[in-house]
């Protein structure tokens, strides 16, 4: 690719093909290095988006946000042209508009994730940044009004919420794992204890312990679905690693790197769930498919293309057959984007150097229990 070009100088079809070819030829760190080289030489937002997804799925938040911001900045001219088209179609630059249609397959998704990241921070300044991004995206092809209304709804916390009274709906509570109930009850107890402190004392408290408990509850319920039940489904319908590769469009030469495939002594296997095998010393660790919030997107195969967001076909079939969902893609999109929105809080709570405030804890309560009701919606397979 040529050096020192901005986005308007590039052919989006060529850029898309170039990024696709990099993904076909390289893997792991080598792929990352090639994508970085392309991003430094060009404003190729297809390569930036690939890097952002890699960093998102490996919990490298700083790099993830860096590339989302770069895409937002690089795409602004094309975003502006789409707004002009809506306001006055006779004023558009047709050539720029044609390119904008192609680039938009990337920048709509990336800008939406950047806005969701800002919303996840929970403070007023970040909230304003998120709204500003959605206002910029206001065109015929992106429902900015719905996104802004959704953000405002999440921002307006109902006055009757009591954060020391953590409850799922009755239907969800009955179906929740026993460990999930323990995590939530412990979080409730800790919050009640912290609430007894005066304002100055609360400011010197790290609320990470509460956030981690909420995350453990969510992770366990997701693990039950996408590790235990999903892997059992693959075995029940007798899907071999080769068939798994074919159904999901994964090149077989890299299938050994794909969750939940194991490769030993020249033979491919479907791994066993870690839902009830994590402490079983008789099971070869290589044969255990470990689930975390961080690899959810990878497990369900979330990826964006020109025609929208997609997931692994095996996951879609599993959800249709086991849960009888009418709109599997919408439910999977809700689950994965909701998890993306709270992972920054989890990282802050789980790693050294971050202090979780009471606002951080209450943001997680709102997302997982009270407003977005993520844990309940995971258990009941709704959105």
SELORO-711398 format. One record per residue (C-alpha): residue number from 1; residue in one letter; x, y, z. Coordinates in nm, 4 decimals. Each point is the difference from the previous one (the first is absolute). Last residue first. Example, Ala and Ser with C-alpha at 12.3 -4.5 7.8 and 13.67 -1.06 7.14 Angstrom:
# residues 2
  nr rest        x        y        z
   2    s   1.3670  -0.1060   0.7140
   1    a  -0.1370  -0.3440   0.0660
# end
This chain:
# residues 383
  nr rest        x        y        z
 383    x  -3.3793  -0.8669   2.5622
 382    x  -0.1041  -0.3574   0.0786
 381    x   0.1654  -0.3355   0.0609
 380    x  -0.1405  -0.0325   0.3564
 379    x   0.3416  -0.0468   0.1638
 378    x   0.1771   0.2515  -0.2222
 377    x  -0.2839   0.2496   0.0386
 376    x   0.0167  -0.0284   0.3798
 375    x   0.3762   0.0543  -0.0016
 374    x  -0.0256   0.2965  -0.2390
 373    x  -0.2760   0.1858   0.1806
 372    x   0.0656   0.3199  -0.2033
 371    x  -0.1646   0.2041   0.2754
 370    x   0.0247  -0.1790   0.3359
 369    x   0.2267  -0.3037   0.0052
 368    x   0.2930  -0.0159  -0.2442
 367    x   0.0280   0.3472  -0.1500
 366    x  -0.1434   0.1915   0.2937
 365    x   0.1981  -0.1954   0.2603
 364    x   0.3145   0.0490  -0.2094
 363    x  -0.0561   0.3776  -0.0067
 362    x  -0.0650  -0.0144   0.3750
 361    x   0.3400  -0.1589   0.0584
 360    x   0.1806   0.2537  -0.2174
 359    x  -0.1814   0.2859   0.1737
 358    x   0.1059  -0.1427   0.3387
 357    x   0.3558   0.0259  -0.1243
 356    x   0.2305  -0.2684  -0.1360
 355    x   0.3691   0.0715   0.0587
 354    x   0.2338  -0.1052  -0.2808
 353    x   0.3753  -0.0557   0.0149
 352    x  -0.0074  -0.3758   0.0416
 351    x  -0.2452  -0.1936  -0.2136
 350    x  -0.3406  -0.1543   0.0658
 349    x  -0.2159   0.3027   0.0771
 348    x   0.1208   0.2195  -0.2859
 347    x  -0.0138  -0.2972  -0.2347
 346    x  -0.3558  -0.0763   0.1072
 345    x  -0.1038   0.3613  -0.0493
 344    x   0.1462   0.0024  -0.3525
 343    x  -0.1822  -0.3276  -0.0643
 342    x  -0.3377   0.1630   0.0619
 341    x  -0.0880   0.1278  -0.3471
 340    x   0.1555  -0.2946  -0.1845
 339    x  -0.2251  -0.2310   0.2034
 338    x  -0.3055   0.1985  -0.1112
 337    x   0.1228  -0.0139  -0.3606
 336    x   0.0342  -0.3783   0.0194
 335    x  -0.3384  -0.0684   0.1613
 334    x  -0.2031   0.2406  -0.2155
 333    x   0.1675  -0.1197  -0.3198
 332    x  -0.0642  -0.3620   0.0977
 331    x  -0.3673   0.0807   0.0639
 330    x  -0.0374   0.1892  -0.3302
 329    x   0.1773  -0.2754  -0.1927
 328    x  -0.2231  -0.2670   0.1544
 327    x  -0.3273   0.1648  -0.0987
 326    x  -0.2863  -0.2431   0.0622
 325    x   0.1766  -0.1934   0.2759
 324    x  -0.1047  -0.3630   0.0460
 323    x   0.2549  -0.0478   0.2820
 322    x   0.1620  -0.3314  -0.0961
 321    x  -0.0590  -0.0113  -0.3754
 320    x   0.0271   0.3690  -0.0837
 319    x   0.2839   0.0704   0.2425
 318    x   0.2019  -0.3003  -0.1204
 317    x  -0.0618   0.0804  -0.3667
 316    x   0.1264   0.3561   0.0557
 315    x   0.3064  -0.1259   0.1867
 314    x   0.0813  -0.2535  -0.2734
 313    x  -0.0419   0.2720  -0.2636
 312    x   0.2680   0.2110   0.1683
 311    x  -0.1163   0.3602   0.0406
 310    x  -0.0647   0.2912  -0.2373
 309    x  -0.0503   0.3767   0.0155
 308    x  -0.1119   0.1875  -0.3092
 307    x  -0.0041  -0.0147  -0.3803
 306    x   0.3450   0.1509  -0.0464
 305    x   0.1534  -0.2351   0.2556
 304    x   0.0361   0.0014   0.3772
 303    x   0.1250  -0.2911   0.2078
 302    x  -0.1198  -0.1874   0.3090
 301    x   0.1217  -0.3590  -0.0015
 300    x  -0.1979  -0.1140   0.3065
 299    x   0.3185  -0.1205   0.1692
 298    x   0.2095   0.2992  -0.1094
 297    x  -0.2559   0.2496   0.1263
 296    x  -0.0180  -0.1830   0.3348
 295    x   0.3801  -0.0171   0.0414
 294    x   0.0398   0.2770   0.2582
 293    x  -0.3076  -0.0975   0.1988
 292    x   0.1779  -0.3261   0.0718
 291    x  -0.0464  -0.3611  -0.1129
 290    x   0.2574  -0.2778   0.0109
 289    x  -0.0348  -0.2856  -0.2458
 288    x   0.1703  -0.2866   0.1879
 287    x   0.1874  -0.2601  -0.2059
 286    x   0.3416   0.1640   0.0385
 285    x  -0.0466  -0.0197   0.3773
 284    x  -0.0018  -0.3843  -0.0256
 283    x  -0.2910  -0.1120   0.2164
 282    x   0.0756  -0.2178   0.3036
 281    x   0.0779   0.3054   0.2138
 280    x  -0.3644   0.1074  -0.0059
 279    x  -0.0119   0.3479   0.1541
 278    x  -0.1062   0.1837  -0.3148
 277    x  -0.2260  -0.2802  -0.1205
 276    x  -0.3510   0.1258   0.0844
 275    x  -0.0440   0.3050  -0.2223
 274    x   0.3411  -0.0488  -0.1635
 273    x  -0.1701  -0.1654  -0.2965
 272    x   0.1733  -0.2830  -0.1848
 271    x   0.2007   0.0612  -0.3163
 270    x  -0.1091  -0.1073  -0.3483
 269    x   0.2860  -0.2113  -0.1300
 268    x   0.2498  -0.0002  -0.2891
 267    x   0.2544  -0.2830  -0.0375
 266    x   0.3666   0.0213  -0.1059
 265    x   0.1356  -0.0819   0.3437
 264    x  -0.2122   0.2650   0.1703
 263    x  -0.2071   0.2859  -0.1413
 262    x  -0.2785   0.1547   0.2062
 261    x  -0.2832   0.2073  -0.1506
 260    x  -0.2304   0.2191   0.2118
 259    x   0.1076   0.2725  -0.0916
 258    x   0.2067   0.0265  -0.3200
 257    x   0.3773  -0.0374  -0.0088
 256    x  -0.0158  -0.3569  -0.1361
 255    x  -0.2369   0.1318  -0.2683
 254    x   0.2778   0.2069  -0.1589
 253    x   0.0704  -0.2234  -0.3013
 252    x  -0.3723  -0.0761  -0.0170
 251    x  -0.0855   0.3523  -0.1133
 250    x  -0.3014   0.1040   0.2049
 249    x  -0.3300   0.0502  -0.1842
 248    x  -0.2143  -0.0829   0.3015
 247    x  -0.1704  -0.3083  -0.1423
 246    x   0.3212  -0.1344  -0.1576
 245    x   0.2172   0.0365   0.3094
 244    x  -0.2620  -0.1575   0.2255
 243    x  -0.0322  -0.2834  -0.2534
 242    x   0.3755  -0.0651   0.0223
 241    x  -0.0071   0.0270   0.3794
 240    x  -0.2791  -0.2609  -0.0034
 239    x  -0.3621   0.0914   0.0638
 238    x  -0.1849  -0.2973   0.1472
 237    x  -0.3357   0.1688   0.0632
 236    x   0.0221  -0.0935   0.3683
 235    x   0.3712   0.0839   0.0173
 234    x  -0.0468   0.3524  -0.1358
 233    x  -0.3000   0.0429   0.2325
 232    x   0.2043  -0.1089   0.3021
 231    x   0.2561   0.2633  -0.0969
 230    x  -0.2704   0.2675  -0.0110
 229    x  -0.1612  -0.1050   0.3283
 228    x   0.3255  -0.0029   0.2015
 227    x   0.2077   0.2766  -0.1588
 226    x  -0.2297   0.2576  -0.1546
 225    x  -0.3012  -0.0437   0.2263
 224    x   0.1417  -0.0964   0.3406
 223    x   0.2974   0.2293  -0.0605
 222    x  -0.2391   0.2908  -0.0593
 221    x  -0.1636  -0.0650   0.3374
 220    x   0.3404  -0.0313   0.1663
 219    x   0.1368   0.3139  -0.1643
 218    x  -0.2958   0.2092   0.1142
 217    x   0.0278  -0.1133   0.3618
 216    x   0.3778   0.0419  -0.0060
 215    x  -0.0419   0.3520  -0.1385
 214    x  -0.2361   0.0918   0.2833
 213    x   0.2490  -0.1367   0.2538
 212    x   0.2856   0.1899  -0.1653
 211    x  -0.1966   0.3251   0.0191
 210    x  -0.0656  -0.0421   0.3715
 209    x   0.3648  -0.0725   0.0828
 208    x   0.1105   0.2897  -0.2198
 207    x  -0.1794   0.2538   0.2211
 206    x   0.3304   0.1451   0.1236
 205    x  -0.0803   0.2087   0.3072
 204    x   0.1662   0.3311   0.0915
 203    x  -0.2852   0.2116  -0.1353
 202    x  -0.2387  -0.2064   0.2107
 201    x   0.1736   0.1183   0.3174
 200    x  -0.0551   0.3650  -0.0930
 199    x  -0.3682  -0.0576  -0.0690
 198    x  -0.0690  -0.1858   0.3249
 197    x   0.0097  -0.3779   0.0120
 196    x  -0.3153  -0.2069   0.0515
 195    x  -0.0440  -0.0271  -0.3767
 194    x   0.3197  -0.2052  -0.0184
 193    x  -0.1649  -0.2718   0.2079
 192    x  -0.3145  -0.0009  -0.2137
 191    x   0.2131  -0.0189  -0.3143
 190    x   0.1914  -0.2947   0.1392
 189    x  -0.3203  -0.1894   0.0819
 188    x  -0.1484   0.0613  -0.3456
 187    x   0.3197  -0.1155  -0.1707
 186    x  -0.0085  -0.3123   0.2174
 185    x  -0.3615  -0.0648  -0.0996
 184    x   0.0922   0.0405  -0.3662
 183    x   0.2985  -0.2362   0.0132
 182    x  -0.1969  -0.2566   0.2025
 181    x  -0.2900   0.0096  -0.2474
 180    x   0.2397  -0.0532  -0.2891
 179    x   0.1591  -0.2937   0.1847
 178    x  -0.3419  -0.1656   0.0263
 177    x  -0.0406   0.0336  -0.3765
 176    x  -0.2946   0.2157  -0.1101
 175    x  -0.3241  -0.1651  -0.1151
 174    x  -0.2086   0.0912   0.3067
 173    x   0.1463   0.3514   0.0060
 172    x  -0.0868   0.0547  -0.3675
 171    x  -0.3706  -0.0712   0.0444
 170    x  -0.0146   0.2035   0.3229
 169    x   0.1602   0.3072  -0.1548
 168    x   0.3543   0.0617   0.1160
 167    x   0.0543   0.1796   0.3261
 166    x   0.2669   0.2171   0.1599
 165    x  -0.1425   0.2038   0.2855
 164    x   0.2973   0.2082   0.1172
 163    x   0.0018   0.1925  -0.3268
 162    x  -0.3451   0.1347   0.0640
 161    x  -0.1527   0.1333  -0.3205
 160    x  -0.3079   0.2163   0.0631
 159    x   0.1527   0.3127  -0.1573
 158    x   0.0221  -0.1583  -0.3420
 157    x   0.3469   0.0480  -0.1539
 156    x  -0.0098   0.2324  -0.3018
 155    x   0.3243  -0.0820  -0.1807
 154    x  -0.1234  -0.3323  -0.1344
 153    x  -0.3033   0.1721  -0.1510
 152    x   0.2167   0.2795  -0.1391
 151    x   0.2262  -0.2518  -0.1737
 150    x  -0.2991  -0.1840  -0.1487
 149    x  -0.1486   0.3296  -0.1183
 148    x   0.3314   0.0907  -0.1632
 147    x   0.0242  -0.3381  -0.1737
 146    x  -0.3598   0.0197  -0.1230
 145    x   0.0533   0.3522  -0.1349
 144    x   0.3249  -0.0967  -0.1694
 143    x  -0.1650  -0.2673  -0.2131
 142    x   0.2788  -0.0448  -0.2565
 141    x  -0.0439  -0.0298  -0.3759
 140    x  -0.1910   0.3157  -0.0909
 139    x   0.2292   0.2224   0.2054
 138    x   0.0703   0.1033   0.3604
 137    x   0.3501  -0.1383   0.0643
 136    x   0.1286   0.3321   0.1368
 135    x  -0.2858   0.0091   0.2543
 134    x   0.0989  -0.3491   0.1152
 133    x   0.3580   0.1155   0.0521
 132    x  -0.1133   0.3081   0.1943
 131    x  -0.2210  -0.2144   0.2245
 130    x   0.2992  -0.2194   0.0864
 129    x   0.2220   0.3010   0.0715
 128    x  -0.2680   0.1486   0.2274
 127    x  -0.0165  -0.3258   0.1987
 126    x   0.3790   0.0039   0.0350
 125    x  -0.0158   0.3475   0.1550
 124    x  -0.2836  -0.0955   0.2348
 123    x   0.1702  -0.3086   0.1453
 122    x  -0.1112  -0.3628  -0.0489
 121    x   0.3068  -0.1440  -0.1691
 120    x  -0.2258  -0.2507  -0.1782
 119    x  -0.1619   0.2815  -0.1982
 118    x   0.3396   0.0886  -0.1459
 117    x   0.0533  -0.3610  -0.1069
 116    x  -0.3479  -0.0116  -0.1529
 115    x   0.0864   0.3091  -0.2057
 114    x   0.3215  -0.1641  -0.1203
 113    x  -0.1936  -0.3182  -0.0821
 112    x  -0.2497   0.1996  -0.2086
 111    x   0.2876   0.1779  -0.1728
 110    x   0.1573  -0.3355  -0.0889
 109    x  -0.3219  -0.1525  -0.1330
 108    x  -0.0964   0.3018  -0.2126
 107    x   0.3630   0.0475  -0.1085
 106    x   0.0511  -0.3428  -0.1501
 105    x  -0.2834  -0.0666  -0.2447
 104    x  -0.0041   0.3804  -0.0359
 103    x   0.3201  -0.0158  -0.2069
 102    x  -0.1994  -0.1464  -0.2902
 101    x  -0.2867   0.2502   0.0048
 100    x   0.2466   0.2839   0.0588
  99    x   0.1868  -0.0910  -0.3185
  98    x  -0.3143   0.0583  -0.2033
  97    x  -0.0679   0.3231   0.1895
  96    x   0.3473   0.1337  -0.0765
  95    x  -0.0562  -0.0610  -0.3700
  94    x  -0.3492   0.1511   0.0088
  93    x   0.1016   0.3184   0.1823
  92    x  -0.3249   0.0917   0.1700
  91    x  -0.1899   0.3291  -0.0277
  90    x  -0.3049  -0.1290  -0.1891
  89    x  -0.0818  -0.2535   0.2736
  88    x  -0.0576   0.2798   0.2546
  87    x  -0.0330  -0.0962   0.3685
  86    x   0.0283  -0.3775  -0.0410
  85    x   0.2798   0.0152  -0.2551
  84    x   0.1775   0.2604   0.2127
  83    x   0.0004  -0.2404   0.2953
  82    x   0.1526  -0.2718  -0.2196
  81    x   0.2654   0.2484  -0.1139
  80    x   0.0875   0.0832   0.3618
  79    x   0.0559  -0.3666   0.0820
  78    x   0.2295  -0.0141  -0.3021
  77    x   0.2124   0.2932   0.1161
  76    x   0.0011  -0.1349   0.3582
  75    x   0.1366  -0.3407  -0.0910
  74    x   0.3634   0.0588   0.1028
  73    x  -0.0979   0.1495   0.3364
  72    x  -0.2475  -0.2738   0.0930
  71    x   0.2348  -0.2714  -0.1264
  70    x   0.2863   0.1410   0.2079
  69    x  -0.2245   0.0145   0.3072
  68    x  -0.0955  -0.3657  -0.0398
  67    x   0.3688  -0.0777  -0.0468
  66    x   0.1021   0.1579   0.3307
  65    x  -0.3006  -0.1515   0.1801
  64    x   0.1182  -0.3534  -0.0764
  63    x   0.3631   0.0840   0.0777
  62    x  -0.0938   0.1237   0.3489
  61    x  -0.2485  -0.2823   0.0573
  60    x   0.2290  -0.2947  -0.0620
  59    x  -0.2688  -0.2466   0.1113
  58    x   0.1010  -0.2668  -0.2554
  57    x  -0.3296   0.0210  -0.1906
  56    x   0.0122   0.3789  -0.0095
  55    x   0.3629   0.0012  -0.1164
  54    x  -0.0780  -0.2321  -0.2902
  53    x  -0.3166   0.1947  -0.0826
  52    x   0.1878   0.3328  -0.0029
  51    x   0.2734  -0.1491  -0.2178
  50    x  -0.2540  -0.1196  -0.2570
  49    x  -0.1659   0.3424   0.0086
  48    x   0.3303   0.1771  -0.0628
  47    x   0.0655  -0.2312  -0.2959
  46    x  -0.3393   0.0902  -0.1497
  45    x   0.0671   0.3634   0.0942
  44    x   0.2817   0.0257  -0.2508
  43    x   0.1426   0.3450   0.0804
  42    x   0.3264  -0.1074  -0.1569
  41    x   0.3632  -0.0764   0.0833
  40    x  -0.0437  -0.0197   0.3776
  39    x  -0.3231  -0.1963  -0.0325
  38    x   0.1612  -0.2433  -0.2454
  37    x   0.2977  -0.0593   0.2278
  36    x  -0.2369  -0.0542   0.2935
  35    x  -0.1918  -0.2596  -0.2014
  34    x   0.3229  -0.1822  -0.0866
  33    x   0.1119   0.0023   0.3643
  32    x  -0.3359  -0.1336   0.1189
  31    x   0.0082  -0.2767  -0.2611
  30    x   0.3485  -0.1048   0.1128
  29    x  -0.1127   0.0046   0.3624
  28    x  -0.2714  -0.2584  -0.0666
  27    x  -0.0660  -0.1049  -0.3589
  26    x   0.1058   0.0974  -0.3525
  25    x  -0.0980  -0.0793  -0.3580
  24    x  -0.3812   0.0011   0.0055
  23    x  -0.0301   0.2935   0.2396
  22    x   0.2483   0.2004  -0.2082
  21    x  -0.2027  -0.0820  -0.3115
  20    x  -0.3166   0.1351   0.1641
  19    x   0.1794   0.3227   0.0921
  18    x   0.1157   0.0458  -0.3603
  17    x  -0.3434  -0.0816  -0.1375
  16    x  -0.1670   0.2618   0.2200
  15    x   0.2637   0.2553  -0.0929
  14    x  -0.0430  -0.0714  -0.3718
  13    x  -0.3771   0.0382   0.0294
  12    x   0.0404   0.3196   0.2034
  11    x   0.2240   0.1654  -0.2625
  10    x   0.2160   0.2419   0.1943
   9    x   0.0685   0.3706  -0.0464
   8    x  -0.2995   0.1056   0.2135
   7    x   0.1257  -0.2162   0.2893
   6    x   0.3378   0.1695   0.0307
   5    x   0.3081  -0.1164  -0.1841
   4    x   0.3502   0.0006   0.1417
   3    x   0.1536  -0.3064  -0.1658
   2    x  -0.1395  -0.2182  -0.2752
   1    x  -0.1191  -0.3554   0.0689
# end
